[in-house]
Amino acid sequence: MKEVIKDIPGNPGVYFFFDSDEKLLYIGKAINLKKRITDHYRKGHDHIFTRIRSEKKPSRKRNISVQDLINKQKEDVDRIIYNKERKKKERIINEATKIRYIITENEDEALTLEGCLISALRPELNRQIWKYPFIEITLGEEIPRILTCYQTLLPDSYIFGPFNIASDIDLAIDGFLRVIPICNSMMSIIPRGRYPLACIREQVNRCLAPCKNNSFDSEQYTHFIRYFMLELENNGKHIIQKLERLMEKEIEEENFEGATIYRDRLLAIQKLFAARTMPTVLKKYYQKIREILGKKYNYQTIIDNILENNGKS
């Protein structure tokens, strides 16, 4: 491994650790690839991370203050983080047999590329670190739903994103759903016409309630699903216009609280698309990603699915 690291350049970029079976273990980014990867293999562990000072048991006679409890809680959290980082480092050292990397033009590109790839591919050792959200439309289900997705993506779903982790994606989706009345239930399976519980969105006429109504218009529902997808691809252009008209109507009626609700969703939609981690970086490094991931696993299929649903030519 030392011979491999010796030839790694000092450029910014994204690096990949694979095990002997070509399983993707970890994705990271670096300002200096050679220095960062070398850090993973530096001898010893304790000096890599901040040491956690040993806990001293308080005397029985001593009254434990609120600050003592806060400090102990903080030490416990630090200890957990320390142990997780140490175990991750040990697994990389013991299991990684191949290192690959992509050189990017700058650190910002490396950060964006890393986030997109981790969010899409979910390497085992990154699972607790990055959570870039996607919008997922579950086209493979009898009743397609609109979801915010952070996990491994379903192959039959329409996937749009990823978005910046600072985006208020749920508020933006709620803005869409105030115009397009489709389901956003978080249940694992939505039974058609057999769901007994009350739904607030159905009661305020913001969902066609296919889970309760056996005779609902499936063609109309399919039309709304396609409309939602089209609006995502158009950055919510018509949704924004309709929300603006609804907000103006609330202002005319002096319902300023209602106007504020529409305003907040308008801003969330605009921010969502402005701060979107555009897949242009995936397009830019597509060939290199393809070389690194190979054809043995479904990694490339996931990347192709994201690009296809985000206007890949």
Secondary structure, DSSP 4 states (H G I P E B T S, - for coil): -HHHHHT--SS-EEEEEE-TT--EEEEEEESSHHHHHHHHT-S-STTTSPPPPPPPPPPTTSPPPHHHHHHHHHHHHHHHHHHHHHHHHHHHHHH--EEEEEE-SSHHHHHHHHHHHHHHH--GGGTTT----EEEE-TTSSS--EEEE-SSPPTTSEEE--B-TTS-HHHHHHHHHTTS-------S---TT---S--HHHHTT-S--TTT-TT--HHHHHHHHHHHHHHHHTTTHHHHHHHHHHHHHHHHTT-HHHHHHHHHHHHHHHHHHHSB--THHHHHTHHHHHHHH-SSSSHHHHHHHHHHTTT--
